Amino acid sequence: MYDIPIDYFVSPITKSSLIQKNENLLADNDGCEFHKNKEHGFWNFLPNRSPLYNEEEWLSFQKLIKNFVISYDKDPSKNVSYNARPDALLFGDFCKYHGEVLDIGCGPHPVPSYIKFKRKEDVKYFGIDVLIGEQPKEHNFIQAMGEHLPFKDGLFDITISGTSILHYVDVKAGIREALRVTKKEGYLCIWLGVKSDEAPPPTESPEWYKSLEIPDGAENPFHYKRYTEEYFEGLFEECNGILIEKEVHVVDKWRKNIFFRLRNNN
């Protein structure tokens, strides 16, 4: 069902080579095993626990995931990858797809809208997400974390993150990982949504939203941390990234979408 060569993969934690035990089982040199989903045919590279997180952060991450599932189930159209929203289409144009493309945090839908409506037939698309979501996907799919990508160095022509980077607990690790798996001549595209602290709260929220728990250390039920444009851009050099292009799209007086294109400085 999904067509990803085994030699694309490495251990998501150690980055060591993998041994294929059988058609449904891979293992690394430390004895960690990674299984193919028997029903849908994708590989599961989720770690039992991220070594980047302390216990509180890991529990908070699990609660964020539960909140995402509730949100997608109750109001899927609010997700940026659901339909032909103008901002998603702008991001699809910005990405300039070619070659092999990895979408980090592709979401639960069969294909995110910034790919669906901007797809190029000569491009091969891959997606990773912590959520299984709707199956089958309309692109190659792996279950994995953005901070622990199970791919070789310099594999993809383009890597993209369509707002998913706001959900990371360790955003710097996520940027480094995305750049690591991107070819030297390729690039990483990031969609960052920025919201002012002065933005008024919604006049009315649905009951399901009111019942969501904000995890310890998180800023709201869906985001571990939100970033200003200046702070986020200041992370790039620390993450071995070079900013080569930026687009700013103003939504209203409190919100804007910013698209960044980075190259690996290694």
N, C-alpha and C positions, 0 to 999 in steps of 0.2 A: 504493500500500500504506500509506504513512504520509501523514497529512494535516496538514501544517504550512505555513501561508502563507509565501511567500518574504519578505514584508515584515516578518515577525517577526525576521529575521536581520540581524546586523551582523558585521563582521569580528571574530573572537575576540581579536585582538591590539590593533588600533587603535580598534575600535568604530565605524569609519566605515561608511557605507552600502555595500551590495554591488550589483554590476552582474550581471544574469543574461545570460551569454553564450549559453547554450542550455539545454535542459531538464535537462541533467546537469552544468552548470558555472556556478559563481558566482565572482566576482573582486572584490577591493577595489581602492582607488585606488593601492595600493603594488604591485599586480601579483600579490599572493598569490591562488592559485586554490584553490577548494574543490569537491570532486567528489561526485556522488551515486553510491553503491554500485550497480553495474549489476545485481547479483544480487538484492539485498534492498530497494533503493529508499530507503535512508537517506542523509542528508548526512554527510560526514566533514569535521569542522572541527578536527581535531588539528593543532597546529602542528608544523613540522619540528623545532623546538626552542623551548622556553619561554624568553622573555627574562628571566623571573624566576629561572631556575636557572643556576648556574654549571655547568661541564662535569661535575664530580664529582656534583653533585646530579642532573643529567639522566641520567647513566649509572645512578645508584642508582635513580632512578624507573623506568627501563626494567627493571631487575632485579626490582623490587617487582612490576611488572606480570606478569613471567614467573612469579614465585612464586604470584601470585593464580591464574593459569591452571592451574598444577599443582594447587593446592589445590581449586579448583572441580571439576577433573576427577577427582581422587582421592577427595575426601570432600565432595561438594556439600551434604550435609545439615547440615554445620557452619556454613554460611553463613547469616547472620541472615535473608536474604530468601527462603530455600528453602521452608520449610514453616510450619505454624501454630504457631510457637513462642510461648509466652505473652508474652515480652518484645516480640516483633514486633507482636503484636496490641495490646498496650498502647500502643505507639508509633503505630499506625494510629488508635487512638481519640484520642490526644493531638492528632494533626494536624488533626482536624475539617475534612475535605476539603470544598471547595466551589469553584466557578468553574473556573479553569484552574490546574492544579497541575504544578510542575516538580520531579521527583525527581533530585537531583544525585548521581550514583553509583548508578544503579538496579540494577547488577549484571548477571550473565550470563544469568539465568533469564528466561523469557518475561514474567513480571511478579513483582515482589517481594511477599512475603507480607503486608507491612504495607499494601499496596494490594489485593492479590488478595482477602483475606478481609474487607476493610473498604471495598470499592469502592462508590461511589454512582453511579447510572446517569446523573445529570444533571451529573456532573463530567467534564472533559476532562483526561486525564493525559498528561504528557510525561516522557520520561526521557533523561538523558545518561549516557554512560559511556565510558571509554577502551577498554573491551573490546567487541567485536562480540557475543560470546556467542551464545546460542541465538536463531535467527531463524525466523519473524517474532516480534516482541514483541506483547504484548497491550495496548500503549499506543504513542503516538507516540515515536519514538526518533531520537536524534542521537548520533553519535560525537564526543565532545569532552572537554575537561578542565574540572574544576571551577574552576580558577583562571583559565580563559579561556573564559567562556561566550559563545556566538555569538548572543546575544539582545539585543533593545532594552532600554533602561531601563524599569522600571516595567511590565513586561508581564504578570506572573503574580500571581494572587490569593494563592497559597501556594507557597513553595519549601521543600523538605525535604532533609535529609541523614541517612539512616539508617545511622549509624556510619562512612560513607565518609570523613568529614572527617579521621579519624585517618590516612588514607593520603596526605594532602596533604603536599608538601614545604613549601609556603608557606601555612599555615593561615589567616593573616590576609587574604591575597589571596583565598582561597576564600570566607571569610565576607563580605568586601566585595562580591565578585562576586554572591553569592547575594542579598544585600540590594539591590544595584543593579538586578537584574531583577525585584524584587518591588514590587508596587504600594505606594504610600504608606500606604494603609489595610490592606494585606495583612500577611503575616508569614512569617518563616522559622522552621522547626522543625528542631532539631538533636538527634540522639541521640548522646550521648557515653558510651562505656563506660569506666569507671574501674577500674583494677586496682592494688592495693597492691603496693609493692616487696617486701613480706613474704609475698606469696602463694606457696605451695609450687609447684614445677614439677610438670608431669604425671609420674605414676609411670612411665609408658611412652609413648613416641611412635612412630608408624609410621616405617618406613624411608624413605618418600618425604619425610617432614617432616625427618628428620635430614640428608637430603642437600641441603636448601635452603641457598643462600648468603645470608648477611646482607649487604646492600649497604653500602658505605662510608657512614658517617654515620647509618645507620638503627639503630633500637633492637632490631628483630627482623626476621624474614624478610618480614613483612607491613606493619609500621608504621614510617614514618620517625621518628615521635615519638609518645609517649603523654603525656597531659596530666592533671594533677590538676584536680579540680573548681574550686579557687580560681584557679589560673593561667588556665584556659580561660575562666572567667567574666570574668576581668579583661581579656580581649582585646576584649570587646564594644564598650566605649566607644571604644577606639582604632579600631575598624572601623566606626564610625558606627552602631552598633546599640544599641537600648534593650531591656533584658530586661523582658518583661511577664508571663512565667509560667515556673515551673520545677517539675518533678516529679522526685522521687528514688525509685528502686525498688532496694532492697537485695537483692542476689543471695545473698551469704554474707558472712562477716566480712572478706573481702578484695576483694569486687567489688560494684559497683553500676552501674546504668544511670541516666543523668540526661537528662531531656528539657527542652530550652530552647525558649521561644518568643520571638522577637525582632522588633522593628519597626525600620524604617529611620529614622534620626534626621536625614537630610538634608532 
